[in-house]
């Protein structure tokens, strides 16, 4: 009696699979979630770690984020559209690009510990840059050192969700991709 084996997944292009995973993760922002619990930093780290072409590692997460922002704008109307005109919008996208660059440090060295450390680093980067942006030129905070400190203190409750979201989506993306690569040797060669 022969033993049944699980068939290997159909051959799919590594870059196409990576892009699809990133777009799906970005679109998960449309689902209800706690504030800042999102895949933003994770998709950038993941793209940076695995896209063979460095330009794709940056622009694919940016494009996926933009697609999800457009969908959120269509769902939420005027309030969300005003976000596109803010400096905060550009700072979030800057953080995505910087996190993709961070992800280059994971190339060929992906491990649970490293992904966790890079997720923490990406979350801290996001916290520092976006809260600085919330302070800079703001009418909510005085343009002083004390005002900057107040902006960072106000962001602390959101940081926990940023970190938890980044860790969750990093585990999901990196873990799923490791599982797929173990079952399809062609993916290893395309994304090494």
C-alpha positions in Angstrom: 0.0 0.0 0.0 1.5 3.3 -1.0 1.6 6.3 1.2 -0.2 9.4 0.1 1.8 12.5 -0.2 0.8 16.1 -0.4 1.4 17.3 -4.0 3.8 20.3 -4.4 2.0 23.6 -5.1 1.7 24.6 -8.7 4.7 26.5 -9.9 4.3 30.2 -9.5 6.7 33.0 -10.0 8.5 34.0 -6.8 8.1 37.8 -7.4 4.4 37.3 -8.3 3.8 35.3 -5.1 5.7 37.9 -3.0 3.7 40.7 -4.5 0.4 38.9 -4.0 1.2 38.2 -0.4 2.2 41.9 0.2 -1.0 43.2 -1.5 -3.2 40.8 0.5 -1.5 41.9 3.7 -1.9 45.5 2.8 -5.6 45.0 2.0 -6.1 43.5 5.5 -6.1 47.2 6.6 -9.7 47.2 5.3 -10.7 44.8 8.1 -11.6 46.1 11.6 -8.5 46.3 13.8 -7.1 48.3 16.7 -5.5 51.6 15.9 -2.1 51.1 14.3 -2.4 47.3 14.3 -1.4 47.0 10.6 1.0 45.3 8.2 2.7 48.5 7.2 6.2 47.8 8.5 6.0 44.0 8.0 5.2 44.2 4.3 8.2 46.5 3.9 10.6 44.2 5.8 9.3 41.2 3.9 9.7 42.9 0.5 13.2 44.0 1.5 14.2 40.5 2.6 12.9 38.6 -0.4 12.6 40.6 -3.7 15.7 39.8 -5.7 15.4 43.3 -7.4 16.0 46.0 -4.8 13.8 48.5 -6.6 10.8 46.0 -6.4 11.6 45.5 -2.7 10.7 49.2 -2.2 8.1 50.0 -4.8 5.9 46.9 -4.4 5.2 47.6 -0.6 4.7 51.3 -1.5 2.2 50.4 -4.3 0.3 47.9 -2.1 0.0 50.5 0.7 -1.2 53.1 -1.8 -3.8 50.6 -3.1 -5.0 50.0 0.4 -5.1 53.7 1.1 -7.2 54.3 -2.0 -9.6 51.6 -0.9 -9.8 53.1 2.6 -10.4 56.5 1.0 -13.3 55.1 -1.0 -14.7 53.4 2.1 -14.3 56.3 4.5 -14.8 59.3 2.3 -13.7 62.9 3.1 -12.0 62.2 6.4 -9.6 59.8 4.8 -9.1 61.8 1.6 -7.7 64.7 3.7 -5.0 62.3 4.9 -3.6 62.2 1.4 -2.9 66.0 1.6 -1.1 65.7 4.9 2.6 65.5 5.7 1.8 62.4 7.8 0.9 60.6 4.6 4.4 61.2 3.1 6.1 60.2 6.4 4.3 56.9 6.5 5.5 56.2 3.0 9.0 57.3 3.9 8.9 54.8 6.8 7.8 52.0 4.4 10.8 52.8 2.1 13.2 52.9 5.0 11.8 49.7 6.4 12.3 48.0 3.0 15.9 49.1 3.2 16.1 47.6 6.7 14.7 44.4 5.2 17.8 44.2 3.0 19.7 43.3 6.2 17.5 40.1 6.4 18.5 38.9 2.9 19.8 35.3 3.2 19.7 35.6 7.0 16.0 35.2 7.9 15.4 33.6 11.3 12.6 34.1 13.8 15.0 36.1 16.1 16.2 38.4 13.3 12.7 39.0 12.0 11.5 39.8 15.5 14.4 42.2 16.1 13.9 43.9 12.7 10.2 44.2 13.4 11.0 45.9 16.7 13.4 48.2 14.9 10.9 49.0 12.1 8.2 49.8 14.7 10.5 52.1 16.6 11.5 53.9 13.4 7.8 54.3 12.5 7.0 55.6 16.0 9.9 58.1 15.9 9.3 59.4 12.4 5.5 59.7 12.4 5.2 61.2 15.9 7.9 63.7 14.9 5.7 64.5 11.9 2.7 64.9 14.2 4.6 67.5 16.2 6.4 69.4 13.3 4.3 72.3 12.3 1.4 71.1 14.4 -1.1 73.4 16.2 -1.7 70.6 18.7 1.8 70.8 20.2 4.0 73.8 20.9 7.0 73.8 18.6 9.4 73.3 21.5 11.2 70.4 23.1 8.4 70.0 25.5 5.9 69.9 22.7 7.9 67.3 20.9 8.1 65.2 24.1 4.3 65.6 24.5 3.8 64.3 20.9 5.9 61.2 21.7 4.1 60.6 25.0 0.8 60.9 23.2 1.9 58.3 20.7 2.9 55.7 23.3 -0.5 54.0 23.5 -0.4 53.5 19.7 3.1 52.1 19.7 2.0 48.9 21.4 -0.4 48.2 18.6 2.2 49.2 15.9 4.6 46.7 17.5 2.0 43.9 17.9 0.8 44.4 14.3 4.3 44.4 12.9 5.1 41.2 14.8 1.9 39.5 13.9 2.1 40.3 10.1 5.9 39.6 10.1 5.2 36.1 11.6 2.4 35.6 9.1 4.3 36.7 6.0 7.7 35.3 6.8 6.3 32.1 8.3 3.9 31.5 5.3 6.6 32.1 2.8 9.1 29.8 4.6 6.4 27.1 4.6 5.8 27.6 0.8 9.6 27.7 0.0 10.0 24.4 1.8 7.4 22.8 -0.5 8.6 24.5 -3.7 12.3 24.4 -4.5 11.8 26.8 -7.4 10.8 29.5 -5.0 14.1 29.2 -3.2 16.1 29.9 -6.4 13.8 32.8 -7.4 13.9 34.6 -4.1 17.3 33.7 -2.6 
